[in-house]
Amino acid sequence: MNTLVFDIETVPDVELGRRLYSVPELDDDAVARIMFFKQKQARNTDFLPLPQHRVVAISGVLRTADDVRVFSLGADGAPEKEILKRFFEGLTRYNPELVSWNGCGFDLPVLSYRCLRHGVDASRYWEMGDGDRDFRFNNYLNRFHWRHLDLMDVLSGYQSSGRASLELVAQLVGLPGKLGMSGGKVWDCWQRGEVAAICNYCETDVLNTYLVYLRFQLIRGVIDRERYDAEAAQLEAKLEQSGQAHLLEFLDAWRTAREGLA
């Protein structure tokens, strides 16, 4: 089975904010400030409700039978509708096992709301077995099925008290974690037009998640140590061949972190 480890990056949906708060004359920055302020008043956090997030990038590590590839949707400045369309077309084409970190709590609900916004066909994701019997007992929607594996959920035993950040778990197993960027900086980058920086950050997040996933497959006996080492070596080679600065930086940090863990 193909495996797609994915992550999304979002910014405030300021067009929605203008309608919600009746401020059609204000610029994006001012509208976003209102959205954050209103949420802080209501919930004592400026983390916006999921329908107020607009997707600007989806990054993935796609493992097929004979290759592993790191990519980003949105790197070319594509509009949100096109990013969503390409992501869900990929589900139909590759039929992958999805792997995420907090995908049940954030990424997939956001993608669903944004598909509602744009009317994007996500029928493969919503398949429950009526059109494909293989999905009846293993689909993307059931929390306890394996066609979507939310590593944060599974490793915590589905208990909120056991949840950990990707950064913490990456450090735990000798991975680089964050490399000077975080989700809290995405809006500022977006306003400056730094789409490439957002995608680069998202790609390093999915690389961390992919390597945690391999470790998880090792401890649950799906792969043995020889296969685990081979998968890691294949990814190392891909990163080395990429010639992309952020991937090479991740590779160097990964090697250094791994030596420190040993």
C-alpha positions in Angstrom: 0.0 0.0 0.0 1.2 3.5 -0.7 1.8 5.8 2.3 1.3 9.5 2.3 2.5 11.5 5.4 1.0 14.9 5.2 0.8 18.3 6.9 -1.0 21.5 6.2 -0.2 25.2 6.8 -2.9 27.8 7.2 -3.5 31.5 7.5 -6.6 33.4 8.7 -9.4 33.4 6.1 -9.6 37.2 6.1 -12.3 37.2 3.4 -14.5 35.3 5.9 -13.4 37.6 8.7 -14.6 40.6 6.7 -18.0 39.1 6.4 -18.1 37.8 10.0 -17.3 41.2 11.5 -18.7 43.5 8.9 -15.3 45.2 8.1 -15.2 45.2 4.3 -13.0 48.2 4.1 -10.1 46.9 6.2 -6.9 45.4 4.9 -5.8 41.8 5.5 -3.6 42.5 8.5 -6.3 44.6 10.3 -8.9 41.9 9.7 -6.7 39.2 11.0 -6.0 41.2 14.1 -9.7 41.5 14.7 -10.1 37.7 14.2 -7.3 36.9 16.7 -8.7 39.5 19.2 -12.3 38.1 19.0 -11.0 34.6 19.6 -8.9 35.7 22.5 -11.9 37.3 24.1 -14.1 34.3 23.6 -11.7 31.4 24.3 -8.6 33.0 25.9 -6.5 31.8 22.9 -5.8 33.4 19.6 -5.9 30.0 17.8 -8.8 30.5 15.4 -11.8 28.1 15.0 -11.0 25.6 12.3 -13.4 27.0 9.7 -11.6 30.3 9.9 -8.3 28.7 8.6 -7.4 29.0 5.0 -5.0 26.4 3.5 -1.9 27.8 1.8 0.3 24.7 1.6 0.0 20.9 1.9 3.3 19.0 2.1 3.8 15.3 1.9 6.2 12.4 1.9 4.8 9.9 -0.5 6.2 6.4 -0.2 5.2 4.1 -3.1 6.4 0.6 -3.9 9.7 1.8 -5.5 10.2 5.4 -4.5 10.0 8.1 -1.7 9.2 11.7 -2.7 9.0 14.9 -0.7 6.7 17.6 -2.2 4.5 20.6 -1.5 1.2 21.7 -3.0 1.0 25.5 -3.0 4.7 26.1 -3.6 3.7 27.5 -7.0 1.3 30.0 -5.5 -1.7 28.0 -6.5 -5.1 29.2 -5.0 -6.6 27.3 -2.2 -9.2 25.5 -4.3 -6.5 24.1 -6.6 -4.4 22.9 -3.6 -7.4 21.1 -2.2 -8.3 19.6 -5.6 -4.9 18.2 -6.2 -4.7 16.7 -2.7 -7.9 14.9 -3.0 -7.2 13.8 -6.6 -4.0 12.3 -5.1 -6.1 10.2 -2.7 -8.1 8.8 -5.6 -4.9 8.1 -7.7 -2.7 6.6 -5.0 -5.2 5.3 -2.5 -2.7 5.7 0.2 -2.6 5.1 3.9 -2.6 8.6 5.4 -0.3 9.5 8.2 -0.4 12.7 10.2 0.4 14.3 13.5 -2.9 15.6 14.9 -4.6 15.1 11.6 -7.8 14.1 13.3 -7.8 17.2 15.5 -6.7 19.8 12.9 -5.6 19.0 9.4 -8.5 16.8 8.2 -11.3 18.9 9.7 -9.8 22.0 8.2 -9.5 20.3 4.8 -13.2 19.3 5.1 -14.4 22.8 5.9 -12.3 24.2 3.1 -13.8 21.7 0.6 -17.2 22.8 1.8 -16.1 26.4 1.1 -15.0 25.7 -2.5 -17.2 22.7 -3.4 -14.2 20.4 -4.0 -14.8 16.8 -4.7 -13.4 14.7 -1.8 -15.4 11.6 -2.4 -12.6 9.2 -2.0 -11.9 10.6 1.5 -15.5 10.2 2.4 -15.8 6.7 1.1 -17.4 4.5 3.8 -17.8 1.2 1.8 -20.9 2.0 -0.3 -18.8 2.3 -3.4 -15.7 0.3 -2.4 -16.2 -2.6 0.0 -12.5 -2.4 1.0 -13.5 0.8 2.8 -16.3 -0.7 4.9 -14.1 -1.8 7.7 -11.0 0.4 7.0 -11.6 3.9 5.9 -10.2 7.4 6.4 -13.0 8.6 8.7 -13.1 6.0 11.5 -10.8 7.1 14.3 -9.8 3.5 15.1 -9.2 2.3 11.5 -5.7 2.4 10.0 -6.3 4.0 6.6 -5.6 7.2 8.4 -3.1 6.9 11.2 -2.9 10.0 13.4 0.3 9.3 15.3 -0.4 11.8 18.0 -3.7 10.1 18.8 -2.4 6.5 18.6 0.8 7.1 20.7 -1.2 8.9 23.4 -3.6 6.0 23.7 -6.3 8.4 22.5 -6.0 10.2 25.8 -5.6 14.0 26.0 -3.3 13.7 29.0 -0.9 11.6 26.9 -0.6 13.9 23.9 2.8 15.3 23.0 4.0 17.8 20.4 5.7 16.6 17.2 8.7 18.6 18.3 9.0 16.8 21.6 8.7 13.3 20.1 11.1 14.2 17.3 13.7 15.2 19.9 12.9 12.0 21.9 13.8 9.7 19.0 16.8 11.7 17.7 15.2 13.8 14.9 15.8 17.4 14.2 12.4 18.8 15.1 11.8 22.5 14.2 14.6 24.3 12.4 14.0 27.9 13.3 10.5 28.1 12.1 7.1 27.4 13.7 3.4 27.5 12.8 3.1 30.8 14.7 5.3 32.5 12.1 3.3 31.3 9.0 1.0 34.3 8.9 3.9 36.8 9.0 5.7 34.9 6.3 2.5 34.8 4.2 2.1 38.6 4.5 5.6 39.0 3.3 5.0 36.8 0.3 7.4 34.1 1.5 5.5 31.1 0.2 8.6 29.1 -0.3 9.6 29.5 3.4 6.2 28.2 4.4 6.4 25.1 2.2 10.0 24.4 3.3 8.9 24.5 6.9 5.9 22.2 6.2 8.2 19.8 4.4 10.5 19.5 7.4 7.5 18.8 9.6 6.4 15.9 7.4 9.9 14.6 7.3 9.9 14.5 11.1 6.5 12.8 11.0 7.6 10.3 8.4 10.6 9.2 10.5 8.5 8.9 13.6 6.1 6.8 11.5 9.0 4.5 10.5 9.9 4.1 14.2 6.3 3.3 15.0 6.2 0.7 12.3 9.3 -0.8 13.8 8.0 -1.1 17.4 4.7 -2.5 16.3 6.5 -5.2 14.3 5.3 -4.1 10.8 8.9 -3.7 9.7 12.1 -5.3 11.1 15.3 -3.5 11.9 16.8 -4.3 8.5 13.8 -2.8 6.7 13.8 0.2 9.0 17.5 1.0 8.3 16.9 0.5 4.6 13.9 2.9 4.6 15.9 5.5 6.5 18.9 5.1 4.1 16.6 5.5 1.1 15.3 8.8 2.5 18.8 10.0 3.3 19.8 9.4 -0.3 16.8 11.3 -1.6 17.5 14.3 0.6 21.2 14.2 -0.4 20.3 14.1 -4.1 17.7 16.9 -3.8 20.1 19.8 -3.9 17.5 21.8 -1.9 19.0 23.9 0.9 16.2 23.2 3.4 16.3 19.4 2.8 20.1 19.3 3.1 19.8 21.3 6.3 17.3 18.8 7.6 19.6 15.9 6.6 22.6 17.5 8.4 20.5 18.1 11.5 19.2 14.6 11.4 22.6 13.1 11.3 23.8 15.2 14.1 20.8 14.5 16.3 21.1 10.7 15.6 24.8 10.8 16.7 23.8 12.6 19.9 21.1 10.0 20.6 23.6 7.1 20.2 
